[in-house]
Amino acid sequence: MFNKTSGIVKTWVAMILIGIYSFDDVPKLLNLRTAVGEVLDLVGIPHGEA
């Protein structure tokens, strides 16, 4: 399972923040979308999934 400190989560968040991908592009792999969403919430970036 992924958490906020997982490398893949950090990579997806970074790519979303610089505009390469959007949250919708994050694959539905285990809890990856949830973990990425949690980090985006922490930095105040809206991602459209509650």
BAFI-285688 format. One line per field, with one value per residue (C-alpha): residue number from 1; residue in one letter; x, y, z. Coordinates in steps of 0.1 Angstrom, whole numbers, padded with zeros to 4 digits. Last residue first. Example, Ala and Ser with C-alpha at 12.3 -4.5 7.8 and 13.67 -1.06 7.14 Angstrom:
BAFI-285688
num = 2_1
residu = S_A
east = 0137_0123
north = -0011_-0045
up = 0071_0078
//
This chain:
BAFI-285688
num = 50_49_48_47_46_45_44_43_42_41_40_39_38_37_36_35_34_33_32_31_30_29_28_27_26_25_24_23_22_21_20_19_18_17_16_15_14_13_12_11_10_9_8_7_6_5_4_3_2_1
residu = A_E_G_H_P_I_G_V_L_D_L_V_E_G_V_A_T_R_L_N_L_L_K_P_V_D_D_F_S_Y_I_G_I_L_I_M_A_V_W_T_K_V_I_G_S_T_K_N_F_M
east = -0135_-0122_-0119_-0082_-0080_-0044_-0040_-0006_-0021_-0051_-0026_-0009_-0041_-0052_-0019_-0025_-0061_-0051_-0024_-0047_-0044_-0037_-0064_-0039_-0033_-0043_-0074_-0052_-0037_-0004_0026_0014_0043_0022_0007_0042_0054_0023_0028_0065_0058_0032_0056_0083_0061_0060_0023_0014_0011_0000
north = 0139_0139_0171_0177_0211_0219_0231_0215_0191_0183_0175_0151_0134_0131_0114_0089_0083_0079_0054_0032_0000_0012_0035_0053_0090_0108_0124_0141_0161_0154_0175_0206_0213_0204_0173_0159_0166_0149_0119_0116_0120_0093_0070_0075_0067_0093_0101_0064_0036_0000
up = -0021_-0056_-0076_-0072_-0055_-0044_-0009_-0001_0024_0001_-0027_-0003_0006_-0030_-0039_-0012_-0023_-0059_-0051_-0029_-0050_-0085_-0100_-0122_-0116_-0149_-0133_-0108_-0137_-0154_-0166_-0148_-0124_-0094_-0110_-0119_-0083_-0068_-0091_-0081_-0044_-0046_-0065_-0039_-0010_0018_0017_0018_-0007_0000
//
